[in-house]
């Protein structure tokens, strides 16, 4: 049986792979590495440098060279034409038991996302267009999603929001799904840039929001917007705003943290030579009629645009 973190699993993964014609070359606690079994069929040449791996946690597999990916059932069908009928149930049970064991031994371990390094190639070849149901749910415009290069990870059902340096180099991404937000890779200098900076830099004004998806929503309404990736804006980000914009509309969340950050930012921006203006949340409500705390919460676009016009008039 394949041993993972000292335990035997319900699935003898090594034997399964070998029976399907795959020779494992390296095994870790989380992955089995081998040459991609579909590489030659997809690219016309063999995988001379092992580019393929399969997770020993959830049995998903991926080739970072040709993009071949899927689950173990699909892999077996691709290679042998068949797979055991009860394989999915066995895998689900095994994954659940291993997760529960991990929680017992190290509760923090399950919080670490298993997300591959994002590259320019993987952004458009591994990720897919955001499903229309999610576009509608977040009240976004497809044109703004495309402009801000927002993608969707269909395997994990996550939003993928690419983060770039001021000169356009891809630094990483923020991955979002209900209940979790990850900004990866760890240690990325996100405090020196903004999500959406390149999309706004030709304007002499912009709106600053906390969430990247809020920036995308405003952009879909014709409002140049960028995200600070949180309530606290760094000194480097303040300098960046002052160097490129004459007016900055602060639309940080209408909560205690957002309001405190706005109070701190206003004098910093003035000192740097930029005019700060507070976004007016007056009268804005969400779909349930409760006060909206950020642009993404606002029930409809007409209400949001009216608030924007009101905010701009206050700054004149």
Wavefront OBJ file of the C-alpha trace (Angstrom):
o trace
v 0.000 0.000 0.000
v 1.169 3.560 -0.717
v 2.264 5.224 2.527
v 1.486 8.923 2.929
v 2.596 10.790 6.070
v 3.048 7.461 7.842
v -0.363 5.975 7.030
v -1.521 3.396 4.527
v -4.187 4.631 2.139
v -7.222 2.796 0.775
v -5.826 3.145 -2.753
v -2.521 1.558 -3.775
v -1.702 4.452 -6.083
v 1.712 3.199 -7.216
v 0.265 -0.129 -8.326
v -2.648 1.606 -10.067
v -0.260 3.867 -11.996
v 2.062 1.042 -12.968
v -0.858 -1.084 -14.165
v -1.858 1.815 -16.433
v 1.647 1.993 -17.909
v 3.014 4.896 -15.859
v 6.425 4.490 -14.210
v 6.671 6.641 -11.060
v 10.025 8.444 -10.928
v 9.767 10.314 -7.638
v 7.339 10.156 -4.714
v 6.785 12.725 -1.972
v 4.190 12.944 0.799
v 1.910 14.929 -1.501
v 2.722 13.911 -5.083
v 3.922 11.168 -7.387
v 5.995 12.471 -10.315
v 6.394 10.786 -13.706
v 6.622 11.472 -17.424
v 3.325 12.718 -18.820
v 1.407 9.709 -20.207
v -0.460 11.818 -22.802
v 2.359 14.164 -23.776
v 3.233 12.577 -27.106
v -0.410 12.321 -28.134
v -0.996 16.004 -27.277
v 2.284 17.535 -28.499
v 3.740 15.028 -30.962
v 6.823 14.335 -28.839
v 7.568 12.372 -25.665
v 7.911 14.012 -22.243
v 11.702 13.752 -21.939
v 11.767 15.892 -18.771
v 9.244 14.605 -16.192
v 6.510 17.243 -16.229
v 3.558 15.333 -14.791
v 2.458 14.686 -11.224
v -0.553 13.274 -9.411
v -1.639 14.335 -5.936
v -1.660 11.707 -3.214
v -4.133 13.908 -1.338
v -7.026 14.209 -3.826
v -5.676 12.175 -6.808
v -5.884 15.082 -9.261
v -3.110 15.126 -11.863
v -1.487 17.801 -14.009
v 1.270 18.236 -16.611
v 2.774 21.709 -16.371
v 4.221 21.368 -19.878
v 1.273 20.294 -22.069
v -1.569 21.095 -19.660
v -3.031 17.579 -19.468
v -5.037 17.341 -16.230
v -7.944 15.595 -14.547
v -8.754 13.011 -11.866
v -7.618 9.425 -11.462
v -10.795 7.963 -12.962
v -10.378 10.046 -16.110
v -6.687 9.162 -16.281
v -7.413 5.443 -16.228
v -10.114 5.793 -18.873
v -7.736 7.789 -21.105
v -4.973 5.198 -20.768
v -6.806 1.885 -20.482
v -10.347 2.622 -21.584
v -11.883 1.685 -18.241
v -11.887 2.396 -14.496
v -13.438 0.597 -11.503
v -17.037 1.645 -10.939
v -16.497 2.254 -7.213
v -13.216 4.152 -7.623
v -14.732 7.610 -7.059
v -16.362 6.508 -3.787
v -13.122 4.909 -2.621
v -11.145 8.046 -3.448
v -13.660 10.319 -1.743
v -13.604 8.190 1.405
v -9.817 8.050 1.442
v -9.463 11.809 0.918
v -11.938 12.533 3.716
v -10.227 10.178 6.174
v -6.822 11.654 5.409
v -8.126 15.175 5.852
v -9.627 14.301 9.219
v -6.333 12.725 10.287
v -4.480 15.863 9.220
v -6.849 18.037 11.238
v -6.277 15.885 14.309
v -2.472 15.909 13.996
v -2.012 19.474 12.724
v -5.127 21.660 12.420
v -3.207 24.393 10.580
v -2.056 22.024 7.843
v -5.394 21.907 6.040
v -5.407 25.678 5.651
v -2.466 25.644 3.268
v -3.745 25.800 -0.324
v -2.211 23.500 -2.910
v -2.027 25.962 -5.794
v 0.550 25.802 -8.619
v 2.767 28.777 -9.431
v 0.967 31.101 -11.833
v 2.698 31.987 -15.107
v 1.637 33.921 -18.187
v 1.125 30.580 -19.944
v -0.897 28.967 -17.167
v -3.063 32.080 -16.761
v -4.566 31.497 -20.196
v -4.019 27.779 -20.731
v -4.776 26.220 -17.332
v -7.333 28.776 -16.177
v -10.618 29.352 -18.019
v -13.080 32.167 -18.641
v -15.152 33.073 -15.605
v -18.495 31.202 -15.815
v -21.404 33.457 -16.708
v -23.283 32.448 -13.563
v -20.449 33.901 -11.460
v -20.306 37.032 -13.599
v -24.023 37.570 -13.012
v -23.818 36.695 -9.323
v -21.166 39.356 -8.701
v -22.939 41.881 -10.985
v -19.864 42.241 -13.199
v -19.406 43.122 -16.855
v -17.598 40.641 -19.099
v -15.658 43.476 -20.761
v -14.187 44.533 -17.401
v -13.342 40.927 -16.479
v -11.400 40.580 -19.724
v -9.710 43.966 -19.322
v -8.505 43.103 -15.810
v -7.495 39.596 -16.978
v -9.629 37.849 -14.362
v -9.691 34.072 -14.785
v -11.332 31.035 -13.161
v -9.768 27.857 -11.773
v -12.340 25.227 -12.727
v -10.674 22.542 -10.576
v -10.935 24.432 -7.290
v -13.831 26.777 -8.253
v -11.743 29.841 -7.412
v -11.505 33.321 -8.881
v -7.971 34.009 -10.121
v -7.051 37.710 -9.947
v -3.558 38.309 -11.410
v -1.292 40.770 -9.625
v 1.320 42.637 -11.618
v 4.160 44.983 -10.836
v 3.971 48.599 -11.989
v 5.923 47.666 -15.133
v 3.513 44.808 -15.937
v 5.447 41.762 -14.721
v 3.235 38.976 -13.337
v 3.910 38.684 -9.586
v 1.254 36.154 -8.609
v -2.460 36.222 -7.941
v -5.189 36.483 -5.384
v -7.334 33.329 -5.321
v -10.864 33.812 -3.990
v -13.770 31.547 -3.219
v -16.524 31.767 -0.649
v -14.937 31.676 2.776
v -11.297 31.895 1.710
v -8.851 34.323 0.125
v -5.228 33.446 -0.678
v -2.613 35.809 -2.091
v 0.266 33.775 -3.522
v 3.159 33.283 -3.719
v 3.945 34.013 -0.092
v 6.263 36.994 0.372
v 5.091 38.705 -2.818
v 5.599 42.496 -2.625
v 1.915 43.309 -3.031
v 2.330 46.510 -0.982
v 4.264 48.048 -3.875
v 1.528 47.724 -6.478
v -2.252 47.636 -6.986
v -4.553 45.181 -8.678
v -5.703 46.988 -11.822
v -3.020 49.673 -11.844
v -2.263 49.278 -15.562
v -5.973 49.617 -16.398
v -6.182 52.989 -14.590
v -2.812 54.663 -15.073
v -3.839 56.665 -18.147
v -6.610 58.434 -16.204
v -5.889 61.410 -13.929
v -8.192 60.032 -11.225
v -9.198 56.648 -9.820
v -11.263 54.945 -7.141
v -9.405 52.818 -4.580
v -11.239 49.799 -3.165
v -10.170 46.895 -0.982
v -11.320 43.898 -3.042
v -10.136 43.240 -6.609
v -13.657 42.153 -7.603
v -15.004 45.521 -6.388
v -12.517 47.209 -8.715
v -13.757 45.059 -11.598
v -17.373 45.962 -10.832
v -16.646 49.700 -10.854
v -14.600 49.385 -14.042
v -17.577 47.752 -15.736
v -19.512 50.973 -15.049
v -16.810 53.132 -16.613
v -15.158 54.070 -13.312
v -11.351 53.639 -13.279
v -10.732 51.581 -10.153
v -7.910 49.667 -8.542
v -7.595 47.490 -5.463
v -5.182 47.915 -2.564
v -5.764 44.247 -1.611
v -6.947 45.197 1.850
v -7.861 48.117 4.066
v -4.329 49.249 4.824
v -2.543 51.161 2.064
v 1.253 51.253 2.250
v 3.526 54.283 1.886
v 4.752 52.885 -1.432
v 1.175 52.645 -2.658
v 0.485 56.230 -1.536
v 3.504 57.443 -3.508
v 2.307 55.470 -6.507
v -1.131 57.092 -6.321
v 0.305 60.586 -5.945
v 2.665 60.135 -8.909
v -0.070 59.079 -11.346
v -3.362 60.644 -10.201
v -4.447 64.141 -9.251
v -7.592 62.872 -7.485
v -8.143 59.643 -5.590
v -11.630 58.547 -4.518
v -11.284 56.420 -1.414
v -13.930 53.690 -1.518
v -12.482 51.450 1.178
v -15.054 49.342 3.016
v -17.590 51.277 5.052
v -16.659 49.528 8.282
v -14.484 50.425 11.282
v -11.212 49.306 9.666
v -11.972 50.925 6.325
v -12.978 54.221 7.913
v -9.865 54.274 10.094
v -7.659 53.624 7.080
v -9.388 56.412 5.135
v -8.708 58.880 7.976
v -5.019 57.949 7.876
v -4.771 58.056 4.081
v -6.299 61.489 3.501
v -3.456 63.545 5.058
v -0.841 61.219 3.548
v -2.221 61.780 0.056
v -2.518 65.546 0.556
v 1.087 65.711 1.734
v 2.141 63.772 -1.365
v 0.346 66.295 -3.594
v -2.801 64.318 -4.422
v -6.408 65.283 -3.641
v -8.199 62.573 -1.601
v -12.001 62.367 -1.712
v -14.187 60.036 0.341
v -16.662 57.816 -1.483
v -20.242 58.484 -0.418
v -21.957 55.330 0.860
v -25.046 57.319 1.811
v -28.226 55.416 0.904
v -26.421 52.393 -0.563
v -28.015 49.037 0.315
v -27.429 45.398 -0.558
v -29.891 42.893 -2.046
v -31.534 42.445 1.368
v -31.966 46.150 1.987
v -29.145 46.351 4.521
v -26.474 49.102 4.359
v -23.812 48.185 1.798
v -20.278 48.118 3.159
v -18.433 48.122 -0.171
v -19.171 48.673 -3.893
v -19.573 44.949 -4.479
v -22.460 44.780 -1.999
v -24.590 47.423 -3.722
v -27.862 45.984 -4.993
v -27.903 47.459 -8.495
v -25.707 49.393 -10.911
v -27.997 52.427 -11.095
v -27.667 52.949 -7.346
v -23.892 52.548 -7.568
v -23.580 55.018 -10.449
v -25.742 57.559 -8.616
v -23.418 57.261 -5.625
v -20.393 57.779 -7.882
v -21.903 60.914 -9.412
v -22.745 62.223 -5.956
v -19.200 61.555 -4.767
v -17.719 63.363 -7.764
v -19.947 66.407 -7.250
v -18.802 66.618 -3.630
v -15.226 66.857 -4.856
v -15.840 69.725 -7.277
l 1 2 3 4 5 6 7 8 9 10 11 12 13 14 15 16 17 18 19 20 21 22 23 24 25 26 27 28 29 30 31 32 33 34 35 36 37 38 39 40 41 42 43 44 45 46 47 48 49 50 51 52 53 54 55 56 57 58 59 60 61 62 63 64 65 66 67 68 69 70 71 72 73 74 75 76 77 78 79 80 81 82 83 84 85 86 87 88 89 90 91 92 93 94 95 96 97 98 99 100 101 102 103 104 105 106 107 108 109 110 111 112 113 114 115 116 117 118 119 120 121 122 123 124 125 126 127 128 129 130 131 132 133 134 135 136 137 138 139 140 141 142 143 144 145 146 147 148 149 150 151 152 153 154 155 156 157 158 159 160 161 162 163 164 165 166 167 168 169 170 171 172 173 174 175 176 177 178 179 180 181 182 183 184 185 186 187 188 189 190 191 192 193 194 195 196 197 198 199 200 201 202 203 204 205 206 207 208 209 210 211 212 213 214 215 216 217 218 219 220 221 222 223 224 225 226 227 228 229 230 231 232 233 234 235 236 237 238 239 240 241 242 243 244 245 246 247 248 249 250 251 252 253 254 255 256 257 258 259 260 261 262 263 264 265 266 267 268 269 270 271 272 273 274 275 276 277 278 279 280 281 282 283 284 285 286 287 288 289 290 291 292 293 294 295 296 297 298 299 300 301 302 303 304 305 306 307 308 309 310 311 312 313 314 315 316
